[in-house]
């Protein structure tokens, strides 16, 4: 664990101790829980409570509520360090863990929750061990579902891809490269039946995976920086070549190998 991680974990424990008494569970997540925090890292806490707080021990408090019932976000400073609180009701976390364990989700936003929970550190409450036990086994059929879902997005007319190469359309091209990179990473983590993480510190996240295109992190970075859509498509084709063949993966791979 880095010295910075130890420092932020101690701070997180102090924050958890000052949260309202109705809080049932607090789990430290993010780079601090993984021991890789640096000077740019903040503190991320998953907080479980049926009740929203009347007050929090944070300065310059910000709040945000997504368009779902049972989830809220709070952010602010504690002892000059930024702290994020992802505030879920017990019903919401149960729905999320149950859906993940059953392989119901294929979108990155929800799938990354599993990795965050499994690598989290419980600071309060006793629910975390049960969540981890339910998420310890990668769901049967989930990898195939994710790969087919991604392959489906790559089945499109080449003219749609070529239109992104028009002069002056670099913004649209960059957006597509970002989307394709994230889809590619979803395929790779699915191939390895590993819960997909967030995409920070990508080389370290990819290093332990056995199935992946060679020099994947480096080639993704180069393709994005140089706005090289053909290179990103080649990576997608390489990833699909490692997957069990289905009608969708075969069709998508054929299209990805077509020159622009």
MOVEN-V30112 format. One record per backbone hydrogen bond with DSSP energy under -1.0 kcal/mol. CO is the residue of the C=O (numbers start at 1). NH is the residue of the N-H. If there is no record, write none. Layout:
CO&NH / CO&NH
//
This chain:
2&6 / 3&7 / 4&8 / 5&9 / 6&10 / 7&11 / 8&12 / 9&13 / 10&14 / 11&15 / 12&16 / 13&17 / 15&18 / 16&19 / 20&23 / 25&48 / 26&123 / 26&124 / 27&46 / 28&121 / 30&34 / 31&36 / 35&2 / 38&41 / 43&84 / 44&29 / 45&86 / 46&27 / 47&88 / 48&24 / 48&25 / 56&58 / 59&77 / 62&75 / 64&73 / 66&68 / 70&89 / 72&87 / 73&64 / 74&85 / 75&62 / 76&83 / 77&59 / 78&81 / 81&78 / 82&43 / 83&76 / 84&45 / 85&74 / 86&47 / 87&72 / 88&49 / 89&93 / 90&94 / 91&95 / 92&96 / 93&97 / 94&98 / 95&99 / 96&100 / 97&101 / 98&102 / 99&104 / 100&103 / 107&111 / 108&112 / 110&113 / 111&114 / 112&116 / 113&117 / 114&118 / 115&119 / 117&120 / 121&28 / 124&26 / 127&131 / 128&132 / 129&133 / 130&134 / 131&135 / 139&142 / 141&145 / 142&146 / 143&147 / 144&148 / 145&149 / 146&150 / 147&151 / 148&152 / 154&156 / 157&160 / 158&162 / 159&163 / 161&164 / 162&165 / 163&166 / 166&169 / 169&173 / 170&174 / 171&175 / 172&176 / 173&177 / 174&178 / 175&179 / 176&180 / 177&181 / 178&182 / 179&183 / 180&184 / 181&185 / 182&186 / 183&187 / 184&188 / 185&189 / 186&190 / 187&191 / 188&192 / 189&194 / 190&193 / 201&205 / 202&206 / 203&207 / 206&209 / 215&219 / 216&220 / 217&221 / 218&222 / 219&223 / 220&224 / 221&225 / 222&226 / 223&228 / 227&229 / 228&232 / 229&233 / 230&234 / 231&235 / 232&236 / 233&237 / 234&238 / 235&239 / 236&240 / 237&241 / 240&243 / 246&250 / 247&251 / 248&252 / 249&253 / 250&254 / 251&255 / 252&256 / 253&257 / 255&258
//
